[in-house]
């Protein structure tokens, strides 16, 4: 068995609803109700409560990046020249407007930020790193890690 901590305030039906919604965010309310053995009205109210309470943040489609011209995933370590609030704030603001940057995480360790990026190919990445990443405010150094194979790719949280 896994060591998943039980979320406070959720019963077993809430957890099952969340698991099913993670598997298929477009599941019909009737099918969801059948799966958890409740009435459609009761399930709809639970889903509304789970959304209102912040357990469900939204719904989105998972798209095929290769078919959409973003087949190359690259992780980039970014070391800033100074880790002071104004430099970090400017960096974070600049990252927000770049569609190629899918995720940006402030991390503890030997560098400051980890970026998850997607571009078409290595030619596009070379242009992106030179004209975008190195031009971001405060960037002193970067390290690039090109993904050769996605072994596991999920956003599902163990519930």
C-alpha positions as MATLAB code, in Angstrom:
seq = 'XXXXXXXXXXXXXXXXXXXXXXXXXXXXXXXXXXXXXXXXXXXXXXXXXXXXXXXXXXXXXXXXXXXXXXXXXXXXXXXXXXXXXXXXXXXXXXXXXXXXXXXXXXXXXXXXXXXXXXXXXXXXXXXXXXXXXXXXXXXXXXXXXXXXXXXXXXXXXXX';
ca = [
       0.000    0.000    0.000;
       1.202    3.561   -0.571;
       1.845    6.061    2.217;
      -0.534    8.782    1.044;
      -1.615   11.084    3.835;
      -5.383   11.334    4.150;
      -6.587   14.860    3.305;
      -8.354   16.520    6.243;
     -12.095   17.003    5.842;
     -12.514   14.496    3.011;
     -14.367   11.238    3.380;
     -13.826    8.143    1.242;
     -16.488    9.235   -1.274;
     -14.873   12.666   -1.716;
     -11.511   10.980   -2.327;
     -13.046    8.591   -4.863;
     -14.720   11.506   -6.671;
     -11.368   13.314   -6.840;
      -9.605   10.206   -8.158;
     -12.248    9.741  -10.856;
     -12.136   13.426  -11.845;
      -8.341   13.205  -12.179;
      -8.731   10.247  -14.524;
     -11.442   11.925  -16.598;
     -12.334   15.549  -15.962;
     -15.175   15.247  -18.483;
     -16.901   12.331  -16.776;
     -20.676   12.757  -16.838;
     -22.245   13.493  -13.469;
     -24.535   10.462  -13.861;
     -21.578    8.143  -14.474;
     -19.699    9.692  -11.537;
     -22.748    9.173   -9.317;
     -22.991    5.526  -10.371;
     -19.302    4.989   -9.640;
     -19.570    6.317   -6.075;
     -23.065    4.928   -5.418;
     -24.774    8.253   -4.725;
     -27.531   10.190   -6.422;
     -26.525   12.590   -9.203;
     -27.765   15.517   -7.072;
     -25.603   14.479   -4.094;
     -22.537   14.015   -6.327;
     -23.058   17.367   -8.035;
     -23.211   19.062   -4.630;
     -20.022   17.291   -3.533;
     -18.188   18.330   -6.714;
     -19.343   21.922   -6.203;
     -18.116   21.828   -2.582;
     -14.775   20.282   -3.566;
     -14.346   23.019   -6.177;
     -15.455   25.799   -3.830;
     -13.081   24.539   -1.110;
     -10.151   24.565   -3.555;
      -9.583   20.825   -3.995;
     -10.498   21.094   -7.682;
      -8.593   23.952   -9.306;
     -10.036   23.595  -12.806;
     -10.257   21.365  -15.844;
      -8.109   21.235  -18.939;
      -7.405   19.032  -21.922;
      -4.032   17.296  -22.264;
      -2.729   18.072  -25.731;
      -0.167   16.270  -27.873;
       2.902   18.568  -27.943;
       4.505   16.839  -30.945;
       1.453   17.471  -33.111;
       1.374   21.110  -32.002;
       4.985   22.020  -32.760;
       6.323   21.719  -29.219;
       7.870   18.254  -29.294;
      11.122   19.056  -27.497;
      10.971   19.334  -23.708;
      13.936   20.986  -22.012;
      14.585   21.661  -18.343;
      16.740   24.674  -17.567;
      18.504   25.426  -14.299;
      18.792   29.174  -13.780;
      21.238   30.830  -11.410;
      20.558   34.514  -10.785;
      23.325   37.048  -10.303;
      21.695   38.196   -7.055;
      18.871   36.674   -5.029;
      17.276   39.864   -3.814;
      13.565   40.627   -4.007;
      13.645   43.067   -6.934;
      15.729   40.729   -9.147;
      13.567   37.742   -8.260;
      10.329   39.693   -8.775;
      11.497   40.916  -12.186;
      12.550   37.407  -13.176;
       9.198   35.917  -12.106;
       7.258   38.606  -13.974;
       9.277   38.047  -17.171;
       8.760   34.271  -17.000;
       4.969   34.683  -16.773;
       4.655   36.126  -20.281;
       6.642   33.421  -22.100;
       4.429   30.635  -23.460;
       7.451   28.354  -24.009;
       8.023   28.264  -20.243;
       5.456   25.793  -18.942;
       6.631   25.736  -15.339;
       8.973   27.785  -13.192;
       9.965   26.680   -9.708;
      12.067   28.482   -7.098;
      14.243   25.721   -5.633;
      16.706   25.227   -2.807;
      20.164   24.054   -3.782;
      22.915   24.988   -6.211;
      20.737   27.157   -8.466;
      17.685   29.385   -8.049;
      14.975   28.405  -10.543;
      14.088   25.319  -12.541;
      12.236   25.961  -15.799;
      10.265   23.370  -17.749;
      10.105   24.485  -21.371;
       8.722   23.161  -24.649;
       9.789   24.169  -28.140;
       9.641   22.603  -31.604;
      13.207   21.314  -31.874;
      16.839   22.012  -30.991;
      17.074   24.901  -33.484;
      14.090   26.544  -31.792;
      15.621   25.874  -28.370;
      18.910   27.498  -29.336;
      16.993   30.615  -30.425;
      14.860   30.513  -27.270;
      17.786   30.152  -24.858;
      19.739   32.938  -26.547;
      16.995   35.476  -27.094;
      14.688   34.708  -24.161;
      16.262   32.859  -21.232;
      19.604   34.632  -21.206;
      17.728   37.926  -21.593;
      15.565   37.312  -18.510;
      16.276   39.778  -15.680;
      19.137   38.768  -13.402;
      20.211   35.567  -15.168;
      23.879   34.818  -14.527;
      24.136   31.178  -15.578;
      22.014   28.385  -17.042;
      22.297   24.635  -17.450;
      20.226   22.794  -20.032;
      18.794   19.274  -19.783;
      17.139   18.002  -22.958;
      14.531   15.296  -22.407;
      15.250   12.262  -24.590;
      12.259   10.220  -23.381;
       9.281   10.982  -21.167;
       9.188    7.944  -18.919;
       6.300    9.230  -16.793;
       4.194   12.338  -17.314;
       1.263   12.939  -15.010;
      -0.276   15.685  -12.937;
      -2.337   13.230  -10.895;
      -1.976   13.587   -7.130;
      -2.197   10.364   -5.100;
      -5.454   10.428   -3.151;
];
